[in-house]
Amino acid sequence: LHDCIADLAMSAASQMAAAVPWRAVGLGALMLISGVGNFMSFWAMGQKISGYPMMLLYTYNGMYALVFLFLLVSRELFATIRMARLNPEVTVISAKAIGQGGEKAGALGAHAGTLDPLPVRLCGNRKQHRFYLVMGLATGLSLELQQLANGKVNPDMQSILYQLYLPFTAMVSSLYLRKRFGKWEILGGVLVLGGAIAVVVPAGVTEGNRLVWAFVYGLGALPLAMACVLQEEVFRQVDQTSVLQMSFWSTFYGILFNIATLPIAMIPNMVYEDGPVFPHGASFATLMEHQADGFRCLFGRQPLPHGCSPGAWLPVVECALSYGVNVYACMALVREVSAVTAVLLGSLLVPGTAVASAVPALLGLFGIGASQVMPVTWYVILGGLLCVSGIIAYHGDAFFGSAKTKAKGASCGDNDGNEDTDAGTSCSESSQESVQV
């Protein structure tokens, strides 16, 4: 009996270690670090350039989108040149690919090093572009709704409402991808959701809220969840889908949406940042002049416009860089595991930001003074522990279910027990997600 228990413990430990996908852990850590950096730089950006929220929304998104485009074009051009040098017939084959159905064969799997035509590897085919278009519009709508609700909802309440991202993602995954969630997944989601809320609620969330706009802000998490699930669907169909390609095009369409909806700001008291931007409304000419003032502030043109401080470009660039890394890491994590798991790990950003705000050295990197240091409280620690416990519990089948059953069957010869399965696995999931977190 003692040997059986020892073998069971050893086998369970090895199974648990093998069940951890370290690539996903690394991407999750990168997403968390870049998310904290984005929060810090976003706050610093608001201190340097105030009153231009709509301009900043499409500007810092556009900055990292340009970086994605440069990396995507460079990668594909170098791959094409390399292939042409190794095999001169490649260019001929690629040219014939379109006429012989190569565009369909490339489908969602166009990536560096394939024989697909360069435009397909840069842009994808029509089906792929439809996915990117919907993702971009959904993300742009989410950002737009949250931007419009900003200033009308308590910032701490915003943090709580944003946690609807997790249940919305689970709901859309269940409806669209036909995923089934078992007891461990449900328990893990509840713990993570409770942990994120526990970090914020004791600080006070009841003041400064307008019910309608609180509803609008919370609803903004739904299209974001839809975009995240669509990412998983694209990766599910073909595992060679380029993260760079998806990142650029979905961001590009989101930016176009935000620019197209700029006239909404002309409505009186619609857009806030430390008060209404246009309390009495604005004409289109006034709106364009306001956008131009924002860019004059960004480039430091003298005299600086109202609400602008010298050096405003630095936190904007920092915000764009950190947010771009966060977007890329999140999409790569969706490809590595699933949309729900990526959002689950993203919930660690709430306690992570609270902890980072207590470190003066980190705040100093973003030009935030020591007076803004927030001490780590008991509810921040509690929230962090709940979030980590929830992430572990979400994958309880991988850690505590199948490992024990397999070990028991292998060590003690008991083959009569039912082996636990991953209830969160969908019948439509791709084989690339055979590794569980």
Residue pairs with C-beta under 8 A, 6 or more apart in sequence:
4 411
4 412
7 407
7 410
7 411
7 412
8 404
8 407
8 408
8 411
8 412
10 407
11 403
11 406
11 407
11 410
11 411
12 403
12 404
12 407
15 402
15 403
15 406
15 407
16 398
16 399
16 403
19 395
19 398
19 399
19 403
19 436
19 437
20 437
21 336
21 337
21 435
21 436
21 437
23 336
24 333
24 336
24 337
24 341
24 435
24 437
25 437
27 329
27 332
27 333
27 336
28 329
28 333
28 342
28 345
28 348
30 325
30 329
31 326
31 329
31 330
31 333
31 342
31 345
31 346
32 345
32 346
32 348
32 349
32 352
34 322
34 323
34 325
34 326
34 329
35 322
35 326
35 346
35 349
35 352
35 353
36 349
36 352
36 353
36 356
37 318
37 322
37 325
37 366
38 319
38 322
38 323
38 326
39 349
39 353
39 356
40 353
40 356
40 362
40 363
40 365
40 366
40 368
41 315
41 318
41 319
41 322
41 366
42 315
42 319
43 366
43 368
44 315
44 318
44 319
44 366
44 367
44 368
45 56
45 60
45 312
45 315
45 316
45 318
45 319
46 273
47 309
47 315
47 367
48 308
48 309
48 311
48 312
48 314
48 315
48 316
49 56
49 294
49 297
49 298
49 307
49 308
49 309
49 312
49 315
49 316
50 273
50 274
50 307
50 308
51 273
51 274
51 277
51 306
51 307
52 273
52 277
52 290
52 291
52 293
52 294
52 297
52 307
53 147
53 150
53 271
53 272
53 273
53 277
54 147
54 258
54 262
54 265
54 271
54 277
54 291
55 290
55 291
55 294
55 295
56 294
56 316
57 143
57 147
57 258
58 255
58 258
58 259
59 294
59 295
59 298
59 316
59 320
60 316
60 319
60 320
60 323
61 251
61 254
61 255
61 258
61 320
61 323
62 255
63 316
63 317
63 320
63 321
63 324
64 251
64 320
64 321
64 323
64 324
64 327
65 247
65 248
65 251
65 252
65 255
65 324
67 324
68 244
68 247
68 248
68 251
68 324
68 328
69 248
71 244
72 122
72 242
72 244
72 245
72 248
73 122
75 112
75 244
76 112
76 118
76 121
76 122
77 118
79 112
79 113
79 121
80 91
80 118
83 90
83 113
84 90
84 91
90 115
93 115
94 102
94 115
94 116
94 117
94 118
95 117
96 102
97 103
97 105
97 106
97 115
97 116
97 117
98 117
102 115
102 116
102 117
102 120
103 116
103 117
103 120
103 125
104 125
105 116
106 114
106 116
106 117
106 120
106 121
106 125
107 125
107 127
107 128
107 237
107 238
108 124
108 125
108 127
108 128
108 131
108 234
108 237
108 238
108 240
108 241
109 238
109 239
109 240
109 241
110 116
110 120
110 121
110 124
110 125
110 128
110 240
110 242
110 245
111 121
111 240
111 241
111 242
111 245
112 121
112 242
114 121
114 240
121 242
121 245
122 245
123 129
123 245
123 249
124 132
124 245
124 249
128 234
128 241
129 249
131 230
131 233
131 234
132 246
132 249
132 250
132 253
133 253
134 226
134 227
134 230
135 227
135 230
135 231
135 246
135 250
135 253
135 254
136 227
136 249
136 250
136 251
136 252
136 253
136 254
136 255
136 256
136 257
137 253
137 254
137 257
138 223
138 224
138 226
138 227
138 230
139 223
139 224
139 227
139 250
139 251
139 254
140 253
140 254
140 255
140 256
140 257
140 258
140 261
141 220
141 223
141 257
142 220
142 221
142 222
142 223
142 224
142 227
143 220
143 254
143 258
144 220
144 257
144 258
144 261
144 264
145 216
145 217
145 219
145 220
145 223
146 158
146 162
146 217
146 220
147 271
148 213
148 216
148 264
148 270
148 271
149 158
149 213
149 214
149 216
149 217
149 220
150 158
150 217
150 272
150 273
151 272
151 273
151 274
151 275
151 276
152 209
152 210
152 213
152 272
153 161
153 208
153 209
153 210
153 213
153 214
153 217
154 204
154 205
154 206
154 207
154 208
154 209
156 200
156 201
156 203
156 204
156 205
157 205
157 208
157 209
157 214
157 217
158 217
159 196
159 199
159 200
159 350
160 196
160 197
160 200
160 201
160 205
161 214
161 217
161 218
161 221
162 217
162 221
163 193
163 196
163 197
163 347
163 350
164 218
164 221
164 222
165 221
165 224
165 225
165 343
165 346
166 189
166 192
166 193
166 340
166 343
166 344
166 347
167 189
167 193
168 221
168 222
168 224
168 225
169 225
169 228
169 229
169 339
169 340
169 343
170 179
170 181
170 189
170 340
171 225
172 222
172 225
172 226
172 229
173 179
173 229
173 232
173 338
173 339
173 340
173 426
174 180
174 181
176 229
176 233
177 229
177 232
177 233
177 236
177 426
177 428
177 429
178 426
178 427
178 428
179 340
179 424
179 425
179 426
179 429
180 423
180 424
180 425
180 426
181 189
181 423
181 424
182 397
182 422
182 423
182 424
183 396
183 423
184 393
184 394
184 395
184 396
184 397
184 400
184 401
184 423
184 424
185 340
185 394
185 423
185 424
187 390
187 393
187 394
187 396
188 344
188 390
188 391
188 392
188 393
188 394
188 395
188 396
189 340
189 344
189 390
189 394
190 390
191 386
191 387
191 389
191 390
191 393
192 344
192 347
192 386
192 387
192 390
192 391
192 394
193 347
193 390
194 386
194 390
195 347
195 350
195 351
195 382
195 383
195 384
195 385
195 386
195 387
195 388
195 389
195 390
196 347
196 350
196 351
196 383
196 387
197 383
198 379
198 382
198 383
198 386
199 350
199 351
199 354
199 379
199 380
199 383
199 384
200 350
200 383
201 379
202 377
202 379
225 339
225 343
227 250
228 330
228 334
228 339
228 342
228 343
229 339
231 246
231 331
231 334
231 335
231 339
232 334
232 335
232 338
232 339
234 241
234 246
235 241
235 334
235 335
235 430
235 432
236 428
236 429
236 430
236 432
236 433
237 430
239 335
239 430
239 432
241 335
243 328
243 331
243 332
243 335
244 328
246 331
247 327
247 328
247 331
251 327
262 287
262 291
263 284
263 287
264 270
264 271
265 271
265 277
265 278
265 282
265 287
266 278
266 281
266 282
266 283
266 284
266 286
266 287
267 278
267 281
268 276
268 278
268 279
268 280
268 281
269 276
269 278
269 279
270 276
270 278
271 277
271 278
277 290
278 286
278 287
278 290
282 290
293 305
293 306
293 308
294 305
296 304
296 305
296 308
297 304
297 305
297 307
297 308
297 312
298 312
298 313
298 316
299 313
300 310
300 311
300 312
300 313
304 310
314 367
315 366
315 367
318 366
330 342
330 346
333 341
333 342
333 345
334 342
335 432
337 433
337 436
337 437
338 424
338 429
338 433
340 424
341 394
341 437
344 390
344 391
344 394
345 391
347 387
347 390
348 384
348 387
348 388
348 391
350 383
350 387
351 380
351 383
351 384
351 387
352 384
354 374
354 376
354 380
354 383
355 376
355 380
355 384
356 362
356 363
357 363
357 372
357 373
357 374
358 373
358 374
358 375
358 376
359 373
360 370
360 373
363 369
363 370
363 372
363 373
364 370
392 399
394 424
395 436
395 437
397 420
397 421
397 422
397 423
397 424
397 436
398 422
398 436
398 437
401 419
401 420
401 421
402 419
402 420
402 421
402 422
405 417
405 418
405 419
405 420
406 419
408 414
408 417
409 415
409 417
409 419
422 436
425 433
